[in-house]
Amino acid sequence: MFRNRVDAGRQLGAELERRQIENDDVVVLGLPRGGVPVAFEVAQSLGKPLDIIMVRKLGVPFQPELAMGAIGEAGVRILNREVLRTARVTEGEFEAVERRERAELERRSRLYRGGRPPVVLLGRTAVVVDDGIATGSTARAACQVARALGATRVMVAVPVASRSSLTDLADVCDQVVSLEAPEPFYAVGEWYWDFSPTSDEEVIALLQRAARGATTPSATARSGDDPPVRDEDVEVRVGRVGLAGHLTVPEVLRGMVVFAHGSGSSRHSPRNRFVASALNASGLGTLLFDLLSPDEELDRTQVFDIPLLANRLGEVTKWLEAQPEAMGSKIGYFGASTGAAAALWAAAEPDASVAAIVSRGGRPDLASSVLHRVRAPTLLIVGERDGMVLDLNREARELIGGESRMTVVPHATHLFEEPGALEEVARLASEWFLRHLARVARQR
């Protein structure tokens, strides 16, 4: 797995250097937004110019996820005539979709480049870079656009891709380079520990620095990008069961946070990993682990057995306290959904040593019988549009015995998928844990 897009881009750049791609007349093209941090590092490694390649899918009006074509800059238009014929899209319907997507494409192009003209592709090798490829539809369109803009050779370079997508791209590009091609393949984000969204501001800053010929470390590198003391997969034995996890201990340690995910999730949860990365950047160590073994997860009664999950969490906490790198640090719990109930139940135990709790979209009502015994400062984070859970958290907060606070994230739903919502969760969690766990930062 890649630590983040910076790490992935540096590894990809090193591989392209090994293949002597730097000897060609190359332009590195990042697909906004997530592909740009990767492409920036590739361009730095090769010493080549960086630009974006703007592509917009043209979705069938009544089924937008089905592409009837794509557009690119300079008036480039690519049609999927088979889809157009099968879907019976009229000329007027097509033009309306194209007009809307063309306006958005041009808006983003102006925003990202800040008035700079696109890098000329005529007669050059275009290296199209993204942070990963699942279906390949966007990469395919980007290759076709690059070719239409005059590139004589087109290459796709990514850190990770599904094998089927790599095969499918063969007819639109001259070469495909992917560091990893796992099978089965579910989602690009599963191959990154930090797959946090790339903002427009990051894209703009990276393109500006590339235009100036900057060679300093990437702006998207977090303050916690110094190599951690420990960053590895672990297994914690609880009785006869081995629980898989991932432990990260930063160089400057301000406290440790154990994550308890919700039902149907795992230590690979992109949302929890996003929050964990933000905590790491603040000097907080993290342990993401699975509350149940793969076999146990098949039993739905165990998935919702809050006392069992809480006991597991308590045992894992004891294991963490014994690790030399974390010894002496205060420990907090970050729980989501049913994992929040497990965190609160574990914190209610007489011998609990937890110093702070954060719940994201949690179900504290599932631990209502023990909430009066919870003394650890508790922050309940709930989405404004998560109606039932919002009410359950309001009621549960009245039962918590110690300090508690509830913060409602505006416009957010249960999974905090709205723009900026998860970033707000990460900010709130970092502040809460630093307030209650950190005393004097310890250099490892």
Order of alpha helices (4+ residues) and beta strands (2+ residues): alpha-beta-alpha-beta-beta-beta-beta-alpha-alpha-beta-alpha-beta-alpha-beta-alpha-beta-beta-beta-beta-alpha-beta-alpha-alpha-beta-alpha-beta-beta-alpha-beta-alpha-beta
